[in-house]
């Protein structure tokens, strides 16, 4: 459909609706009108999507999809276009949800959107064949908890994970254990590192933790995911696996009945 033929009243009316919902982070072409034409990353997230789209099944008929941190709905819409039977978008920001609902309506996709954070996934009460967790981890104060919750409550078959990464792109071999006085491994560029942002990064106060590549992969494994694909620099395809035994950092406190009198 050409913008001038749009039932909402043409390109100008559509553009006004898009601008009223802005600013947008997902730059999408909605019936010929771009939602964020001045986006600093250009055609984003489509430019990211093109790097791993072929790694996602082209036919999702009968499959269910959960998009955690769905933002303006780009990935949720792409999943529905591939025939997914049920797509649920989850985001904590009502402004993004309004954008996503609008984009889904304009593109004619039947997608459900609900407000909530990744820490709320257990309350959804269902598992999904495919879980998208794209561009969220580095915005979280408790990233490993988020991965644990996804693994324990909603991940069914496939996790599609993406995070901004900084630091070394190499992955150093890591031993199962080290002597207390062995400090050299921590200085290796490829040792798993999660960089803490106390204030802001790229002007964004919601950026908290940014992993290097080794840390991304280690966190996924530690949360019970097996990495089965790495189609794009920041994107990982994961299957649910046995969760490794947790390390005993401190002993658990005794139960009430075991407390000394």
Order of alpha helices (4+ residues) and beta strands (2+ residues): alpha-beta-beta-alpha-beta-alpha-beta-alpha-beta-beta-alpha-beta-beta-beta-alpha-beta-beta
